[in-house]
Amino acid sequence: MSGKTKKSFGVKENVSFIFYALLLLLWYPPFFRGLFFQKELVPTHIITAIVFFIYYMINRKEESLKKFTWTEAGLFLLILTYGISTSMAVSKNLSIQETLKYMNYFLICVMARGLVNNKKRVDMALITLVIGGGIVMMIGIGAALESIDYNGAFVGGMMNSTFQYHNTFGIYCLAMLFLSYVLGCDMKDKSRYAMSGLSFMFFFGFIFSYSRGAWVLLPVTGLLYYILAPVKYKRSFITYLLGNLIGLAVVMKGFSNVLQATDKSAGWLWVIAGLLVSVAVEVLLERVLDKINLKEKIYAVLVPILAVFIPIVAVLFREPVIKLLPATLAERLESISLGTETVTERTVFYTDAFKIIKNYPIFGTGGGGWNALYKMYQSYAYNSTQAHSYFMQVWVETGAVGILILSGTLLVYLYQAYKIYRNCEDKDIKARHVAIAAAVLSILLHSIIDFDLSLSAVSIILWGLIGIQYGLGMDQSVVRVIKREQTKYLAVSATCVLFVVSLVSYIAMDAAGQGLRLARSNKIEEAQGHFKTAVLFNPWSPTYLADYANITNAIGQSNKDASLIQESLEAMDEAVSIGKYEYVLVANSPAFYLKNGQRDKAIEAIAILEKHHPLNSDTYEVKTEALLVIADSYLKQNEGDQAKLLLNEVIEVENKINALNQKIKDTVEINNMVRFVEITPITGANIAKAKTMFNKL
């Protein structure tokens, strides 16, 4: 490539290796469990920081890095808000992790805007995403047919693929579907056939994800795509979508039957058959439309009317349509309504989220606040580490300030995207703007009712697409930017923070992992050294502290070393203090304290457990078990009054549980998803034992 620069943008075009590095960052995240877990996410932060730093060093004198679009400025303000929330967060560890995510998204967006700034590069970026999507599809189908082993890729008859969650997989397929449609329109011969085949794969995955929320969005964002796309792309949309529908209709029942069979290898034949039918129909329809040469008005007016009319007819003749579908698919379709148990459950989540927001109104709880606190506020005993609404979760984490910034940032993006579209004269580029906007809007709309953007792979794709759209439209005067010399320093500062904090987090994570492996091999003293390193590099992790406390205590007890025992107690105190929300940690702490003769601390830990996890049935197993041990120790010391108080508290657990269950009945609409607090066999036996002991006193 030449060494010229693009005057309207100011980014050197002779740094193609950085462009390819960006493509890699957009391509691989879905393959690693959607980057939902820190094990895969932290290395990605480090890679992003390195790539951006190189990008910065090459372009530090260029105009690009002196500009922020208003959307980028809003995203940076959201990072600052997360930073402020972290200073007062209920869990600094989780909040730091969440802040790092947004730094990553910001850098991806800025690089995409700077590097993907012409049609050729846009197509390369979109093709990269679509090819990655094809691999994700193969993993999902392979897992369904038991020919690929990927944990969680197919569960309960639903296709999850690498995201391990069917709703996120469904909306991902829909986003990739729009990108494949716009790319396929401009391709010829074999390339077109390949893209047509990929579009069928995305449509296939979209349906077999059984994501009702994603299904509902297809007619919404699909119609928007169709209305705004130039005529050539409207026609391509018709041929591709009809090809996908007919291909799926031909093989749907056969594939569904294979899923119930012992030998599932024939499923691949059904997939290939559907793909071939879809491509053949698309090619045939394209040739037919070429011959009849319909007027633009028919595409612009008549087809959208039919698009609205056909679903109405399908609803009116619902029963015959349902009978044509596989039983599982028909059941999911029939259950689409606001009265489903899933909708009821999410309404409860949102109600509980508002309880948290009420107590943390301005800057929120800090990142990870829902996960840390929801067990204290929940209306019944559900388990959900996510609020099942991205926007609600951001509101919980960053308060009114954060949700206003996020909402404003996305509204500015939508407005700017519309202005870019209106002022774009090149129809091919305009079509790409429409496809990208349809993909982005699909993800954002679905995220209102789910946690898709908690999977960093989806967020990276989202902000990458937004950056690409700005890069493609930056030569238009309608794009509002903030131009300051200092902006490049803000970007590189975020890069340095992302790199350093992610690196120390990775060192801590690796040290803790090695410590666990050594502990399992009974190499206790070596394991302690690694856990000490983990705590040194990440002192905000309650899990690392608890592991260090346990292994140090084991060494201290074995060697009768009072200083080590004291050190372990202090570490456990800190772990319980900063990790109140960690059920396993706090539930194990009373036994730890009792082993070390710390009755008062054991009682304090029980109180913390009950306060933060009141609807967990196991809480009362831990409570009753520990209190019986303490009561027995008081009896051995002839302190009957103290023992009576504790035994009475054990006996009262039954009344406490009954009161909690009554509150649940009074609060929520009872359905199959509502879970009550149980008096487990262990809890029941402990209560009976306490009554016997109490009566003897």
N, C-alpha and C positions, 0 to 999 in steps of 0.2 A: 504494500500500500504506500501511497505517497506521504510525504511529511507535511502536507498542507493541513491547515486547521479550518474548521467550519466557523466562519465569522460570527454567525448568529448564536453560536453556542460556546466556542472557545475550548473545545476538548481535542487534544491531539488524536489524529486518526491512525497513527503509526504504532499504536500500542495494542495490537490485536491479541497478544497473549493475555492481557488483563481482561479483555472482552471474553475470551474463552474461559478464563478463570471464573468470571461472573456467570457464564452459562453453566459451568459445573456446579456452582453454588445454587443455581435455580433448579438444576436437574436431579441431584442425588437425594435431597432431604426426604422425599416421600418413602424411599426404600428402607429407612431406618426408623420404623415404627412411628413415622410422621414427626420425628424429633420431639415426641411428647416427654421423653425421659432424659434426665440430666446426662446419663452415660453417653448418649449420642449427641445431645445438644451442645454440651460444653466444648467438645472439639470443633464443632461447627462455628461457634463464636470465635474461637482462636483463628480458624482459617479465614473467616470473614474479615477479622481485624487485620490480618497480614495482607490480604488482597487489597483492602481499602488503603492501607498505609502505602503500599507500592503505587497504587493509583494516585494517591495524594502527592507522593514525591515526584512522580512524572508530570503531574498537572498543576503543581502548586502555584505556578505563575499564570495559569490560565484563568479566564473569566468564569468558567463553570463553577469553580469552588468558591467564588465570591458571591454566588447566588444561591438562595434558597427559594423554591416555590413556596407559596403560602401553605401548601399541604405539608411540605417538609418541615417548615417552621412550626406548624401545629404539632407534628409528630415529635419534634425536638422538645417542645413545651411539655408534651405528655411524659417524655423521659424525665424532665426536671421535676414534674409533679410526682412521678414514682420515686424519684430521689428524695424529695421532701417527705413523702409518706413513709419511706424506709426509715428515716430518722426517728419516727414514732410508731413503727410497725409492730403489730402483735407477734410477728415472726420475721426477724431481720433476715434470717437465712432464705426463707421463701421470697421475701420482698426483693432482696438483692438479685436472686435468680430471675424474677420477673422484669426487673429494670434492665438487666443485661439483654433480655429478649428484645426489648424495644430499641435498644442501641443497635442490635443486629439488623432489625427491620429498617431502621433509619439509614444505615450505611448501604444496605442493599438497594433501597429506593434511590439514594443519591447516585450510586454507581450506575444503576439501570438508566436513570435519566441522562447521565453524562455519556454513557458508552453505547446505548442502543438508540441512536438518533437518526436513522434513515431506514427506508423500507427494507433494504437487504438485511440489515442487522435485526430489524424487528422480526422478519420472517425466520431468521436463524434462531432467534430466541424462542419464538413460538413453536417452531419445529422441535427444538430441544425439549421444551415442556411436554409436547405431545408424544414424542418418542419415549420420554420417561413415563408418561401416563400409560403408554402401551405395555411397558414392562410391569407396571403396577397392576394392570388388568390381567396379564398372564399369570402373575402370582396369585391374584384373587381367584381366577378360574381354576388354576392348578390346585390350589388349596381345597376348593369345593369338590374337585374330582379326586382328591387324595393322591395326586401325582407330584405335588410340591409340599414340602413340610415347612410351613411358616406359622409359628404360634399365633393364634387369634385371628388368622386371615379368613376363616370361615367358621362361624359359630351360630348354632341355633337356626340353621337354614338360611342365614343371611351372609352375604359377601361383604367382608370388611377389608380384605387385602392387607397391605402393609400398614394401613392406618389403625387396624384392630378395632375399628368402630364403624358400624355400617352407615350411619348418617353422614359422617364426614366423608367416607368413601363415595357415597351417593352424590354429594354436592361437588366433590372433586371431579367426578365423572362428568357432571353437567358442565362445569367450567371448561374442561378439556374438550367437550363436545363442540362448544361454540368456537373454540380456537381451531379445531380440525375442520369445521365447516368453512371458515373464512380462508384457511390455507388451501383446502382442496379445490376451491373455486378457480384459483389461478394456476393450478398444476395441470400438467399434460400427461397423457398416456400412463406409463407405469407408476409414476409418482402420484398421479391422481387416483389410480386404483388402490395404491397403498394407503393413501389418506382416507379414501372411502372405506377401506377395510378397518382402519383405526377408528373411524367415527362409529362404525357398527360395534366395535369392541367397547367403546365408551358408553354407547346406548345400552348395550347388553349389561354392563356393570351397573349402570344407572338404575335399570329395572331390577336386577337381582340383588341390589343393595337393600331392597325393601324399605327404602327411606321415604316415608310418606311426605315429609317436609320437602325433600328434594323433588319428588314427583309433582307436588303442587306448584313449585316454582317454574317448571318447564314451560307451561303455557304463558306464564307471566313474562319472564325474561326472554323466552323464545319469541313471543309476539313483539316485544320491544325491539329485539334484534331484527326481526323481519321488517318492521315498519321503518326503522332508521337506515337499514342497509340499502345501498344502491341497487338498481334493478337486476344487474347481473348476479349479485349475491343473493337477492331474493329468490331468484330462480334456482340457484345452487342449493339454497336452504331447503326448498321444496323437494328437489330430487334426492338430496341426502337424507332428509328426515323420512320421506316416504320409503326410501330404500331400507333405512334402518328399521322402520316399523314393520314392513313386509318380511324382511329377513328374520326379525325376532318372532313374528307371528308364526312363521313356518316351523321354527325349531323350539319354541318356548316349552310346549308340553313335553316334547321328547327329552329335552335337557332336564326339565323338572323331574321326570320319571327316573332318569339316570341317577339323580341325586339321592333317590330312595333305594337304589339297587346296591348290592354288595360289590359288584364289579362296575366301577365308574369310568373305565377307560373309553367307553363309547361316547362319553360326553364331549370329548374333543372333536369327534366327527360331527356332532350336532353344532358345535361352535363354528367349525370350518364351513359346514353347509350354510349356516345362517349368514356368515360373512360373505360367501360367494353369491348367495341370493341377493343380499343387500347391495353388493357392488354391481351385479348384473342389472338389477332394477334401476339403480342410480344412473348407470350408463345409458340404459334404454330410455329412461325418462328424459335425460338430457338431449338425446337425439330426437325424440319426439317433439320436445319443446323447441328445438332448433328448426324443425320443419314447419311447425304451425305458426311460429313467430308471433306470439301474442303481444298485444299492445301493452305499453307500460301501465296504463290505467287499470288493466285487469289485474296485474300483479300488485298494484298500489292499493286498489279498492276492493275488488271482488274476493281475492284470496284472504285478506284479513277478516272479511265478513264471514267467509266459510270457516275460517279458523275459530271464530267465536261460536258459530252455529253448530259445528260438528260435536264439540263437547256437550252442548245442550241436548242434542239428539241422543248422545251416549248416555246421559243422565236419565233422560225420559225412558229410554229402553235399556235400563240398567241390568235387569235380570238376564235377558238374552246375551248381553255382552259378557256378564260375569260368568255365565255357563261355559263360554268359550275359553276361559282362562284356567290355568292350573289352580288347584284348590288353595295352595298357600298364597299365591298372588291375588286371587279373588278375595280371600279373607282380608288381606292387607288393604285392598282397595275399598272394600265395604266398611272398614273400620275408620276411614278418614272422616273425622268429625270433631267438633269442639268438645264432645262429651266423652271422649275416650279416657281410659285410665291414665294414659301417658300425659294427656293435656292436663288432667286433674292434678297429677303428681307435679308437673312443672309449675302449675299455678301455686302449689304449696311451696316449691323452691323459691319462687319470686316473692311470695309473702314473707318467707323467712329471711330472704335477702334484705327486704325493706326493714326488718327488725334490726339487722346489723347496721344498715345505712343510718337509721335513726340515731344510733349510739355513736357513729363515726361520720358525721355529716359533711365536714369540710374537706379534709384530705384523706378520708377513708382509713382503712385498716392497714394499708401497705399491701404490696403484692402477696398473693397467697392467702389473703385474709379470709376468704370464704372457706377454704380448706381447713384453716386453723380454727375457725369459730363456729361453723355451721352446726356442729353437734350440740353446742350450748343453746342454740336458737331454734332448732328444728321442731316442727309441729308433731312429727311422729318419727319412729325409728327407721329412717332410710339411710342408705349409704351413697353419697355422691360427692366426690371431691371437687366437682365442678357445679356451678350454679345453673348450667344448661341454658345460659344466655350470655353471650360474650359481653354485651353492653351492660347487663346487670352486674356481671362480675367486675368489670372495670369500675363501675359505680361503687361497688363495695370496697374495692381496693384503693381507689383514689378520690372518693367522695364527689361532692358537687363540682369541685374544681376540675377533676380529671374527666368526668363524663361530659362536661360542657366543652372542654378542649377537644376531646375525641369527636364529639358530635359536630363541632364547628369545623374541625379538620376534614371530616368526610363530606360534609355539606359543601365546603370549598372545592374539594376534589370533584364532586358531581357537577357543580356549577362550571368549573373550569373545563371539565371534559365536554360538557355541552357546548361551551363557547368554542373550543377547539374544533369540535364536530361541525358546528355551523359555519366556521370560517375556512374549513378545509375544502379546497377545490379539486384535489386529486381523489377520484372515486375509490381507487384501490386503497389508498391510505385511510380514507374515510371509513371504509369497510373494516379495516383493522381496528380503528378506534371503537367502532360499534361492537365488534367481537370482544375486545378487551373489556370494554365497559359492561357488557352482558355477563362476562365471567366474573368480574369484580362484584357487580351488583348481586349476582346469584349467591356468592359466598357471604356477602354482607347481610343480605336479607335472611338467609338461613341461619346466620349467626345470632340473629335476634332471638331464636328459639333453641339454640344449641351452642356447644362449646368448640366448634370447628377451629376457631382461631387460637384455642389453647394448644393445638398441635402446631408447633412452630413451622413445620413444613408448609402448612396451608397459609400461614401468615407471611412467610417468605415469598411464596408465589403471589399472594395478594399485593404486597407492597412492591414486589418486583414488577408486576403488571402495571401498577399505578406509575412507577418510575418510567417504565417503557412508554406509556402513553404520554407522559410529559415530555420525554425525550423526542418523541415523534412530532410533538406539537410546539416545541420551543421556538421554532422560527416564526411563529405567529405572535403578533403583538398582543393578543388577548390573554396570554399567560402572564399573570401577575407574579412578580418576583420581589424578594427582598435582597437588595444588593449592598453588601457591606464587606469591607476587607476582613472584618473579624469572623465572618461566617466560616471561612475555611479552618480557622483555629478551633471553632466549636466542633466541627466535624472530626478534626484530627484528635481533639481532646476526648471525644466519645470513643474514638478508635483505641486510644491508649488505655482508657479505663476498661473497655471491653476486653482488651488483650490481657492486661495485668490481672484483673479480677478473675477472668476465666482461667488463666494459667494457674493461679494459686488454687482455684477451686478444683481444677483437674488434678493437681499434685495431691491435694487433700483426698479427693475421691479415689485416686489410684493407691495412695497409702492405706486408706481404710480397707479397700478391696484386698490388698496384700495382707493386711493384718488379719482379716477374717479367714483367709486361706491358711495362714500360718497357725491361727488358733485352732482351726479344725484339724490340723496336723499335729496338734499338741506342742507346738513350738511357742510356748506362752511368752517367754521373755522377748523373743524376736518380734512377736505380734504386738507386744506393748509398745515397742519402739515405733512401729508403723502407726499405731493409733495415736501416739503422742505427736507424730508428724502431722497427721490428719487434723488434730485439734489445733496445732500451731498455725496451719495454713487456713483453716476455716473454723475459727472459734465460735461461730454463730450456729453451727450445726449441733442440735441437741443429741442426735443419734451418735455422732462421733464422740461426744463427751461421755455419753452413757456407756458406749463400748469401751472407751478408755478407763472409765471408772470400774467397770466389771472385771476387766482383765488385770488392772492394777490391784484391785482388791483381792483377787485370787492369788496373785503373787505375794501380797502382803500377808494374807492369812496363812499361806503355805510356809513362808519364812518367818512368821511371827514378827513382822516389821511394822511397828506402830506408825511410823512416818508415812509409809506407803498406804496403810489403811486410812489414815487421816486424809491423805491426798486424794484417795478414791472417793471418800465421803464428800469432799469439797467439789470434786468433779461431778458427782451425781447430784448434789444440791443445785449446781449450775445447770445441769441438763434438765432437771425437773422444772427449774425456774423459767428457762427460756423455751422449754418444749412441752408446756402444759397440754397442748393440743395433740401431742403424739400419744395415741392410746397405748400402744404396746410398751413404750418407754415408761410412762407413768404407772401402768398396771403392774409392771415388774418391779417398780421401785420399792413398794412396801416390803416385799420379801428381802430385797437387798438391805434395806435399813434394819429389818429385824435380825438378819444374819449378823449384823454388826452391833446389835444391842441398842439400836436407836428407835425406841418405841414412839417417842413424840414425833420424830420425823416421819415414821411410817404412818401415823395417824394423820399428819398434815398431808402426806401424799395421797391418802385415801380421800380426804376432803377435796383436794385438787381434782382427782379422778372423777369424783361424783359431780363436781361443779361443771366440769368441761365435757363430760360424757354421761349425762343423766339418763339417757334413753337406751344406753347399751346394756343389754341383759348381763353381759359378762362383768360389768362394773360391780354388780352386787355379789357375784361369786368372789371377786377379789376382796371386796369390802368385808363380807362376812367371814371369809377364811382368815384374813389378817386380824380382824378384831377378836376372833376366837382365840387365836394364838396369843395375842396381847393379854386378853382376859385371863387365860390360863397362867400366863407368867405372873400376873398380879395375885392370883390365888395361891401360887406356890410361895409368894412372899407374904402371904396372910393379909393382903390388902383387898378384902372382900368388897368394900364399897366401890373402889375403882373398877373392880371386875364386874360388879352389878351394872354400873353405868354403861359399860361396853356391851355386856350381854343384852341389856335392854335395847341398845341401839341396833344390835343384830336382829332382835325380835321385831323391832319397828320397821325393818326393811320391807316386810310383807305389806304393811299399811302404806308405806311410801310408794311401792310399785303399784298398788291398787289406785292410789291417788293420781299417779302419773298417767295410768291408762284411762282413768275417767276424764282427765284433762284432754287427752287425745280424742276421745269420743265426743267431747263437747266442742272441740276446735275444728276438726276436719270431717269431710264427708267420707264415710267408711266405704272402702272398696277392697278388692283383692290385693292392692299394692300397699295398703296401710299395715304397718307392723307395730305390734305392741311390745312393751317390756315384759319379758317372761320371768317367772320364778323357776329357774332351771333346776334340774335334780340336785345339783351341787348346792345351790343357794337354799333350796328347800331343806336339804339335809342339815345344812349349817344352822338354819333357823330352828329346826327341831332340836338340835344339839344344844343350842343356846337356851332354849326353854327348859330343857332338862337340867342344865347346869344352874340356871337361875332359880329353879324350884328347890334345888338342894341347899341353896344358901339361906 
